[in-house]
Amino acid sequence: MAFYYVNDEAQPNGDHEVHTDACVHLPAKRTYVGNFATCHVAVAEAKKIYRHCNGCYSCASACHTP
């Protein structure tokens, strides 16, 4: 289980990245998404906040799409 956050500032392509609390790229401007066993569930929850979400390449690589 990990604590997940979504970046409140979108990337240039419009995606809001989802990060774990231990990520080196965890943004200062973020919204708590929840505590989940997988990044897949975390990204699905984050999409309830922001329509376009993507997993962070560093901490949620299984959910990252280029």
N, C-alpha and C positions, 0 to 999 in steps of 0.2 A: 504494500500500500504506500502511496505517496500523496503528498499535498500538491495540488495543481493550481496554477494561476494562468490567466489569459492576459496578454499584453493589451493595454487600453489604447496603445498607439499602433495603428496598422502599418504593415510593411509597405514598401512602394507598390507591390502588386495587389494591395488591398486586404491581405490576410492578417489576422490577429494570431500571433503565435502562442501556443500553449506550452508552459514550462512547469517543471517540478520545482519545489522550494529549494532544492540543492543545486540547481543549475547555475553555472557561471554566467549565463546570459539573462538571468532573472531580471526583468525590468523594474524600475522604481514605480512606474505608473502601471499598476496591475489590479486585477479583480480576482478574488478567490473563487475558484470553481468548485473545489471539493476534494475529498480524500478518496482515491480510487485505486483499484488493483492494476488497471491498465490505462495506457494513454488513449486507447480507443474510446473508452467510456468518458474520459476527461474531455476529449475533443468534441464528442457528441454533446456533452453538457455545455461546453463553451459556446457551441453554435446556437444555444438558446439565448446567449447574451449578444454575440456578434455572428452575423450570418456566415462570414467567410473566416474560417479558422484552419490552422495547420499546426502539426506538432513541431516542436523545436528540433532542429537537426542534431543538437548536442544531447539533450536530455530525453527527448521523446522521438527518437529516430524511427521507430516502428510506425509512427503516425505522420511522419514528414513526407510530403509529396513535393517534388521539385516544381 
